[in-house]
Amino acid sequence: MKYVLHFPLFALALIAYNAIMITGDAFRTNPDVISIPLMANDDVMPLKLGDIFVMLGVILLYFEILKATRASRSTIVDHALSMLVFVAFLIEYIVVAGAGTATFMILTLMALLEVIAGFTITISTSRRDVSFGGN
């Protein structure tokens, strides 16, 4: 159970995106998945597949940043795994033809933000734990 906490959540988004990308061209066509009725002027807001993945990415980003606030000995492992997931996103974005969509680019940027935020949070919390000098 303890190892589950170290699993990078953006890897789930990467796996899900690849599973859908392999089965067809859904992200290129970006079909409507659901339509949400709105109260204003009886409008309907369609949610496309890419929109749902971006919303999923925002939720995963929240939990990844929340995980980064933990101070433990395995924080370096968490950061290393997150960096590997970002590198996988980046390589796939550059090399794989089906990954060249705005949705995938946004997910890649979220993975980069998670890596930067993780390191930043760790550095700032460790600075509070260690005092240098006579202050």
Backbone as a chain_set.jsonl record, in Angstrom:
{"seq": "MKYVLHFPLFALALIAYNAIMITGDAFRTNPDVISIPLMANDDVMPLKLGDIFVMLGVILLYFEILKATRASRSTIVDHALSMLVFVAFLIEYIVVAGAGTATFMILTLMALLEVIAGFTITISTSRRDVSFGGN", "coords": {"N": [[0.825, -1.198, 0.0], [2.0, 1.172, 0.687], [3.669, 1.7, -1.455], [1.991, 2.563, -3.442], [1.507, 5.221, -2.945], [3.733, 6.428, -4.008], [3.526, 6.216, -6.686], [3.5, 7.872, -9.759], [0.893, 9.959, -10.622], [0.368, 11.156, -13.074], [1.234, 9.301, -14.843], [-0.9, 7.619, -15.126], [-2.654, 9.195, -16.655], [-1.14, 9.367, -18.973], [-1.044, 6.679, -19.765], [-3.803, 6.171, -20.143], [-4.367, 8.025, -22.201], [-2.745, 7.003, -24.254], [-3.922, 4.473, -24.565], [-6.438, 5.14, -25.587], [-5.625, 6.493, -27.866], [-4.376, 4.483, -29.345], [-6.487, 2.822, -29.994], [-7.92, 4.242, -31.861], [-8.58, 7.244, -33.758], [-9.373, 9.216, -31.957], [-8.578, 11.534, -30.574], [-7.742, 13.273, -32.516], [-10.078, 13.796, -33.962], [-11.617, 14.602, -31.855], [-14.23, 14.085, -30.414], [-17.555, 14.969, -29.203], [-18.31, 14.111, -25.909], [-20.104, 14.355, -23.837], [-22.972, 16.355, -23.223], [-23.738, 19.2, -21.456], [-26.496, 20.647, -20.04], [-27.196, 24.112, -19.744], [-28.361, 26.772, -17.645], [-28.6, 29.35, -18.586], [-30.132, 30.905, -21.183], [-30.982, 28.485, -22.229], [-28.787, 27.075, -23.194], [-26.37, 24.637, -24.281], [-23.565, 22.99, -23.13], [-21.07, 21.448, -24.745], [-18.886, 18.808, -23.912], [-15.818, 17.835, -24.914], [-13.686, 15.035, -25.756], [-10.97, 15.68, -25.391], [-11.23, 17.885, -23.667], [-12.152, 16.671, -21.345], [-9.939, 15.123, -20.665], [-8.102, 17.152, -20.093], [-9.321, 18.299, -17.856], [-9.157, 16.103, -16.135], [-6.376, 16.031, -15.94], [-5.908, 18.414, -14.497], [-7.026, 17.762, -12.031], [-5.397, 15.586, -11.324], [-2.985, 16.967, -11.167], [-3.411, 18.551, -8.908], [-3.469, 16.568, -6.858], [-0.902, 15.516, -7.155], [0.696, 17.717, -6.451], [-0.146, 17.974, -3.835], [0.891, 15.572, -2.845], [3.561, 16.228, -3.016], [4.011, 17.849, -0.86], [4.509, 16.266, 1.294], [6.928, 15.34, 3.616], [9.377, 13.15, 3.426], [11.645, 10.343, 3.413], [11.598, 9.211, 0.962], [11.092, 11.129, -0.92], [12.781, 11.972, -2.957], [12.681, 9.788, -4.667], [10.017, 9.989, -5.505], [10.176, 12.412, -6.928], [11.974, 11.701, -8.924], [10.555, 9.699, -10.298], [8.401, 11.221, -11.207], [9.767, 12.946, -12.901], [10.63, 11.119, -14.838], [8.16, 10.407, -15.933], [7.399, 12.868, -17.038], [9.453, 13.124, -18.966], [8.781, 10.956, -20.586], [6.278, 11.864, -21.515], [7.186, 14.127, -22.968], [8.954, 13.035, -24.918], [7.157, 11.389, -26.26], [5.393, 13.319, -27.225], [7.006, 14.625, -29.063], [7.83, 12.576, -30.829], [5.779, 10.625, -31.445], [3.158, 10.305, -33.726], [0.34, 10.536, -33.25], [0.24, 11.914, -30.891], [0.488, 14.585, -31.177], [-1.311, 16.726, -30.334], [-3.326, 19.43, -29.017], [-4.39, 18.801, -26.543], [-2.649, 16.805, -25.575], [-0.313, 18.293, -25.445], [-0.973, 20.14, -23.438], [-1.293, 18.395, -21.262], [1.35, 17.506, -21.127], [2.644, 19.879, -20.392], [1.465, 20.206, -17.888], [2.565, 18.011, -16.57], [5.233, 18.832, -16.561], [4.974, 21.123, -14.961], [4.257, 19.892, -12.589], [6.621, 18.548, -11.929], [8.404, 20.711, -11.574], [7.052, 22.116, -9.533], [7.108, 20.172, -7.519], [9.875, 19.94, -6.938], [10.335, 22.59, -6.133], [8.641, 22.904, -3.886], [9.739, 20.976, -2.186], [12.337, 22.003, -1.81], [11.772, 24.483, -0.618], [10.461, 23.696, 1.758], [12.457, 22.211, 2.963], [14.3, 24.169, 3.453], [13.157, 25.536, 5.532], [13.38, 23.659, 7.529], [16.058, 23.422, 8.054], [18.447, 25.399, 9.57], [20.806, 27.912, 9.011], [23.698, 29.442, 10.28], [23.583, 31.941, 12.916], [20.922, 32.679, 13.238]], "CA": [[0.0, 0.0, 0.0], [2.884, 2.327, 0.778], [4.241, 1.962, -2.766], [0.981, 3.237, -4.251], [1.667, 6.657, -2.729], [4.859, 6.907, -4.79], [3.222, 6.072, -8.108], [3.163, 9.172, -10.343], [-0.47, 9.926, -11.137], [0.341, 11.536, -14.48], [1.434, 8.087, -15.627], [-2.249, 7.129, -15.44], [-3.147, 9.993, -17.775], [-0.363, 8.961, -20.143], [-1.512, 5.341, -20.153], [-5.168, 6.295, -20.674], [-4.292, 8.713, -23.492], [-2.202, 6.056, -25.229], [-4.909, 3.421, -24.818], [-7.463, 5.686, -26.484], [-4.975, 6.841, -29.125], [-4.101, 3.248, -30.083], [-7.735, 2.235, -30.484], [-8.478, 5.005, -32.972], [-8.125, 8.62, -33.967], [-10.352, 9.978, -31.191], [-8.102, 12.844, -30.146], [-7.682, 14.145, -33.696], [-11.445, 14.233, -34.254], [-12.069, 15.209, -30.602], [-15.693, 14.045, -30.419], [-18.302, 15.331, -28.002], [-18.555, 12.964, -25.047], [-21.307, 14.639, -23.071], [-23.474, 17.727, -23.333], [-24.283, 19.638, -20.173], [-27.432, 21.773, -20.232], [-26.963, 25.288, -18.926], [-29.597, 27.502, -17.347], [-28.63, 30.598, -19.342], [-30.618, 30.837, -22.574], [-31.131, 27.081, -22.614], [-27.603, 26.636, -23.922], [-25.798, 23.335, -23.97], [-22.101, 23.019, -23.198], [-20.526, 20.127, -25.082], [-17.553, 18.465, -23.413], [-15.118, 16.968, -25.848], [-12.784, 14.073, -25.128], [-9.78, 16.41, -24.961], [-11.584, 18.704, -22.503], [-12.243, 15.785, -20.185], [-8.577, 14.768, -20.284], [-7.476, 18.315, -19.455], [-9.899, 18.385, -16.507], [-8.527, 15.016, -15.379], [-5.016, 16.462, -15.669], [-5.93, 19.41, -13.426], [-7.278, 17.033, -10.782], [-4.169, 14.843, -11.016], [-1.972, 17.945, -10.764], [-3.686, 18.897, -7.51], [-3.037, 15.485, -5.977], [0.561, 15.412, -7.222], [1.262, 18.799, -5.641], [-0.429, 17.596, -2.458], [1.879, 14.555, -2.492], [4.883, 16.853, -2.91], [4.154, 18.532, 0.429], [4.948, 15.306, 2.301], [8.368, 15.28, 3.851], [9.781, 11.786, 3.772], [12.92, 9.935, 2.836], [11.396, 8.766, -0.421], [10.706, 12.263, -1.746], [13.642, 11.962, -4.14], [12.134, 8.77, -5.559], [8.816, 10.58, -6.088], [10.581, 13.4, -7.926], [12.6, 10.996, -10.044], [9.493, 9.066, -11.074], [7.664, 12.286, -11.889], [10.616, 13.413, -13.991], [10.566, 10.098, -15.885], [6.857, 10.524, -16.597], [7.469, 14.059, -17.881], [10.303, 12.814, -20.111], [7.975, 10.105, -21.458], [5.335, 12.777, -22.18], [7.903, 14.98, -23.914], [9.418, 12.215, -26.039], [5.99, 10.972, -27.03], [4.87, 14.501, -27.921], [7.889, 14.94, -30.182], [8.066, 11.464, -31.739], [4.591, 9.862, -31.839], [2.295, 11.123, -34.586], [-0.974, 10.774, -32.651], [0.34, 12.704, -29.663], [0.655, 15.99, -31.519], [-2.566, 17.467, -30.172], [-3.299, 20.435, -27.955], [-4.667, 18.106, -25.287], [-1.427, 16.149, -25.112], [0.636, 19.342, -25.092], [-1.378, 20.67, -22.131], [-0.936, 17.374, -20.272], [2.807, 17.538, -21.004], [2.979, 21.063, -19.596], [1.065, 19.921, -16.51], [3.575, 17.113, -16.009], [6.399, 19.676, -16.29], [4.635, 21.947, -13.804], [4.284, 19.023, -11.407], [8.021, 18.314, -11.593], [8.954, 21.965, -11.045], [6.409, 22.387, -8.241], [7.608, 19.208, -6.546], [11.207, 20.359, -6.498], [10.225, 23.879, -5.435], [8.042, 22.676, -2.572], [10.717, 20.255, -1.376], [13.428, 22.913, -1.454], [11.309, 25.501, 0.331], [10.187, 23.089, 3.061], [13.715, 21.813, 3.597], [14.959, 25.387, 3.906], [12.596, 25.855, 6.846], [13.808, 22.649, 8.486], [17.482, 23.577, 8.335], [18.834, 26.8, 9.745], [22.239, 28.15, 8.864], [24.135, 30.654, 10.977], [23.088, 32.144, 14.276], [19.545, 33.223, 13.246]], "C": [[0.864, 1.254, 0.0], [3.457, 2.698, -0.584], [3.261, 2.688, -3.686], [1.107, 4.753, -4.107], [2.782, 7.244, -3.586], [4.615, 6.824, -6.288], [2.845, 7.433, -8.688], [1.807, 9.114, -11.052], [-0.563, 10.329, -12.603], [0.644, 10.353, -15.387], [0.08, 7.476, -16.0], [-2.839, 7.882, -16.626], [-2.432, 9.606, -19.061], [-0.827, 7.606, -20.664], [-2.908, 5.414, -20.766], [-5.166, 6.969, -22.039], [-3.794, 7.757, -24.567], [-3.186, 4.95, -25.562], [-5.99, 3.909, -25.775], [-6.857, 6.005, -27.848], [-4.724, 5.593, -29.979], [-5.374, 2.687, -30.699], [-8.342, 3.014, -31.644], [-7.909, 6.413, -33.022], [-9.004, 9.592, -33.188], [-9.865, 11.367, -30.809], [-7.93, 13.797, -31.318], [-9.078, 14.67, -34.036], [-12.081, 14.929, -33.059], [-13.609, 15.252, -30.509], [-16.302, 14.552, -29.111], [-18.591, 14.063, -27.208], [-19.874, 13.141, -24.31], [-21.703, 16.09, -23.322], [-24.159, 18.088, -22.032], [-25.239, 20.802, -20.415], [-27.141, 22.898, -19.246], [-28.271, 26.047, -18.738], [-29.713, 28.765, -18.197], [-29.024, 30.335, -20.785], [-30.785, 29.418, -23.098], [-29.969, 26.589, -23.488], [-27.183, 25.245, -23.465], [-24.289, 23.453, -24.144], [-21.602, 21.617, -23.536], [-19.134, 19.953, -24.486], [-16.941, 17.459, -24.372], [-14.168, 16.055, -25.079], [-11.526, 14.768, -24.617], [-10.038, 17.263, -23.738], [-11.618, 17.86, -21.234], [-10.846, 15.374, -19.719], [-7.857, 15.934, -19.628], [-8.017, 18.484, -18.035], [-9.323, 17.299, -15.603], [-7.1, 15.398, -15.008], [-4.944, 17.491, -14.55], [-6.143, 18.736, -12.073], [-6.036, 16.248, -10.364], [-3.062, 15.785, -10.562], [-2.165, 18.364, -9.313], [-3.153, 17.82, -6.574], [-1.52, 15.299, -6.012], [1.225, 16.511, -6.395], [1.01, 18.526, -4.159], [0.557, 16.536, -1.977], [3.254, 15.17, -2.287], [5.084, 17.554, -1.579], [4.569, 17.576, 1.542], [6.458, 15.35, 2.424], [8.72, 13.866, 4.294], [11.105, 11.478, 3.094], [12.776, 9.567, 1.368], [10.956, 9.902, -1.351], [11.516, 12.311, -3.033], [13.14, 10.94, -5.152], [10.883, 9.302, -6.248], [9.185, 11.564, -7.195], [11.195, 12.728, -9.153], [11.551, 10.322, -10.926], [8.664, 10.099, -11.837], [8.46, 12.834, -13.066], [10.608, 12.42, -15.145], [9.251, 10.164, -16.65], [6.846, 11.755, -17.504], [8.311, 13.794, -19.128], [9.555, 11.917, -21.097], [6.936, 10.934, -22.214], [6.044, 13.55, -23.288], [8.373, 14.196, -25.139], [8.247, 11.783, -26.904], [5.41, 12.135, -27.82], [5.698, 14.818, -29.16], [7.89, 13.844, -31.243], [6.792, 10.825, -32.282], [3.611, 10.769, -32.581], [0.953, 11.458, -33.929], [-0.949, 11.636, -31.41], [0.499, 14.197, -29.943], [-0.644, 16.763, -31.468], [-2.41, 18.48, -29.043], [-3.543, 19.793, -26.595], [-3.397, 17.479, -24.728], [-0.379, 17.183, -24.716], [0.309, 19.929, -23.725], [-1.048, 19.677, -21.03], [0.574, 17.325, -20.06], [3.249, 18.725, -20.163], [2.576, 20.885, -18.139], [2.063, 18.994, -15.837], [4.855, 17.886, -15.693], [6.151, 20.541, -15.059], [4.686, 21.132, -12.519], [5.713, 18.755, -10.968], [8.625, 19.561, -10.956], [8.367, 22.277, -9.677], [6.905, 21.432, -7.169], [8.977, 19.585, -6.018], [11.142, 21.653, -5.693], [9.681, 23.706, -4.03], [9.036, 21.968, -1.657], [11.842, 21.171, -0.917], [12.964, 23.929, -0.424], [10.977, 24.908, 1.694], [11.471, 22.65, 3.743], [14.482, 23.022, 4.087], [14.432, 25.796, 5.273], [13.071, 24.898, 7.922], [15.271, 22.823, 8.911], [17.786, 25.049, 8.489], [20.349, 26.897, 9.695], [22.58, 29.434, 9.602], [23.503, 30.76, 12.354], [21.672, 32.659, 14.352], [18.552, 32.23, 13.745]], "O": [[0.511, 2.267, -0.605], [3.706, 3.874, -0.851], [3.687, 3.365, -4.622], [0.839, 5.487, -5.058], [2.774, 8.443, -3.864], [5.424, 7.315, -7.074], [1.949, 8.09, -8.157], [1.607, 8.316, -11.967], [-1.475, 9.893, -13.306], [0.341, 10.397, -16.579], [-0.063, 6.884, -17.07], [-3.455, 7.277, -17.504], [-3.054, 9.527, -20.121], [-0.981, 7.417, -21.871], [-3.168, 4.79, -21.794], [-5.883, 6.538, -22.941], [-4.352, 7.703, -25.662], [-3.279, 4.531, -26.715], [-6.408, 3.176, -26.671], [-7.506, 5.809, -28.875], [-4.846, 5.645, -31.203], [-5.345, 2.14, -31.802], [-9.204, 2.486, -32.346], [-6.889, 6.716, -32.403], [-9.345, 10.665, -33.687], [-10.67, 12.294, -30.727], [-7.967, 15.013, -31.13], [-9.242, 15.846, -34.36], [-12.981, 15.753, -33.224], [-14.206, 16.328, -30.523], [-15.655, 14.561, -28.064], [-19.056, 13.066, -27.76], [-20.658, 12.202, -24.175], [-20.855, 16.938, -23.6], [-25.046, 17.377, -21.562], [-24.83, 21.836, -20.942], [-26.876, 22.659, -18.068], [-29.172, 25.97, -19.573], [-30.824, 29.203, -18.495], [-28.329, 29.627, -21.513], [-30.731, 29.195, -24.308], [-30.16, 25.789, -24.403], [-27.591, 24.759, -22.41], [-23.8, 23.946, -25.161], [-21.698, 20.705, -22.715], [-18.305, 20.86, -24.556], [-17.484, 16.379, -24.603], [-13.887, 16.279, -23.902], [-11.064, 14.47, -23.515], [-9.181, 17.367, -22.861], [-11.162, 18.296, -20.176], [-10.594, 15.287, -18.517], [-7.077, 15.729, -18.698], [-7.257, 18.779, -17.113], [-9.034, 17.553, -14.433], [-6.654, 15.125, -13.894], [-4.021, 17.452, -13.736], [-5.506, 19.103, -11.085], [-5.665, 16.245, -9.19], [-2.284, 15.444, -9.671], [-1.193, 18.514, -8.572], [-2.461, 18.127, -5.603], [-0.92, 14.957, -4.994], [2.215, 16.255, -5.71], [1.863, 18.818, -3.321], [1.013, 16.587, -0.835], [4.033, 14.682, -1.468], [6.222, 17.83, -1.2], [4.943, 18.024, 2.626], [7.171, 15.393, 1.421], [8.394, 13.45, 5.406], [11.61, 12.269, 2.298], [13.751, 9.613, 0.618], [10.493, 9.642, -2.461], [10.984, 12.658, -4.088], [13.169, 11.192, -6.357], [10.702, 9.092, -7.448], [8.582, 11.555, -8.268], [10.955, 13.147, -10.285], [11.644, 10.367, -12.152], [8.274, 9.867, -12.982], [7.891, 13.152, -14.111], [10.583, 12.824, -16.308], [9.227, 9.998, -17.869], [6.336, 11.691, -18.623], [7.929, 14.193, -20.228], [9.679, 12.093, -22.309], [6.732, 10.735, -23.411], [5.555, 13.616, -24.416], [8.205, 14.65, -26.271], [8.33, 11.807, -28.132], [4.982, 11.959, -28.96], [5.157, 15.23, -30.186], [7.944, 14.144, -32.436], [6.728, 10.513, -33.471], [3.281, 11.86, -32.116], [0.484, 12.589, -34.058], [-2.001, 12.049, -30.921], [0.631, 14.986, -29.008], [-1.037, 17.388, -32.452], [-1.49, 18.396, -28.229], [-2.951, 20.211, -25.6], [-3.106, 17.611, -23.539], [0.364, 16.975, -23.757], [1.214, 20.191, -22.933], [-0.57, 20.075, -19.968], [1.033, 17.123, -18.935], [4.13, 18.593, -19.315], [3.273, 21.363, -17.244], [2.375, 19.17, -14.659], [5.496, 17.629, -14.675], [7.029, 20.674, -14.207], [5.112, 21.633, -11.479], [5.999, 18.735, -9.771], [9.281, 19.476, -9.918], [9.094, 22.66, -8.76], [7.103, 21.839, -6.024], [9.22, 19.557, -4.812], [11.827, 21.789, -4.679], [10.202, 24.296, -3.083], [9.162, 22.321, -0.484], [12.253, 21.118, 0.242], [13.678, 24.21, 0.538], [11.198, 25.57, 2.707], [11.572, 22.708, 4.969], [15.245, 22.915, 5.047], [15.177, 26.344, 6.086], [13.159, 25.268, 9.093], [15.659, 22.413, 10.005], [17.425, 25.857, 7.634], [21.067, 26.073, 10.262], [21.826, 30.405, 9.548], [22.959, 29.791, 12.883], [21.233, 33.05, 15.433], [17.36, 32.529, 13.813]]}, "num_chains": 1, "name": "protein.A"}
